[in-house]
Every structure is written in C-alpha cells, then in structure tokens.
C-alpha cells in the first residue's frame, strides 16, 4: 500500500476519525468521479491549499460543485491577500500531490476552513494518493481539526 495512504490512516486513527478509503479508477471530471463513487458532485469535497502573504498556509474545504470565493475567504481569514500556490509549493507544504491533498496526515499544522454547506454530510475527499478517495463524516472532520465553518464558496463558473 502506498505510504501516503498509511499516513492518512494513521493520522485519522490518532484523531479518532473513522474513515473509509476506497480505491477508484481515474476520472476525467468531477461528475465522472462522483458517478464512480456513487455520490452527487457536491459530496466530493476539494481540499485547497491556500497560501497567505506571510508564506503560511491554510486548508479550504469546498464542495466539488462549487468554487472558492476569494472575497469571502479573505474576510473570514482576516487578510487582504490569499492565493493558490504552485503545485510544488503545495506538495512541500502538505506532503501530498495536488489532486490527493487532504488535511488528515498533512505536513504542517495548517488551520482548516470548511464551507458551511458540508456540515451534516458524509463526504468524499482526496486520500493522499492518486486512485483513492476517502469517506468521512464532515462534522467529525470539522471537530477533529477545530475547523472554522463559514460561507467560503460560490457557484462554480
């Protein structure tokens, strides 16, 4: 089993989080990924690594069928500038490749901001390795990370 999956499982166990890791074929779109997992696109939550101007990071959890709202996220975080880092910077900040990033087991104890629309749902997320997804109760995930819950998304373009 790939090392990142072990890292995710060990971290979930340490946090008292129950997760289900599932192998899945590669998907060419969010809709296809959701279909493969048997869920609606909103049930897949993207973990976005966001860089602050002071070179620290945060995680933003946004439903797959929505996009991050930069003005809303900046207001919640209380900063004027935020951006998505380059793929190599995201990898260095988390230990996970883009497309597999999840706060569970990530390098760096970065704060987590969760879109309010995921509350009360069982969600699918990256599992730290390509070809895998993990399922977790969003409320348990939010509690485990002391995540800030707010409206940080907008309709996808």
Secondary structure, DSSP 8 states (H G I E B T S, - for coil): --HHHHHHHHHHHHHT--EEEEE----SSHHHHHHHHTS-GGGBEEEEEEEETTS-EEEEEEETTEEE-HHHHHHHHT-S-EEE--HHHHHHHHSS-TTT--STT-SS--EEEEEGGGTT-EEEEE-SSTTEEEEEEHHHHHHHHT-EEE--EEE--
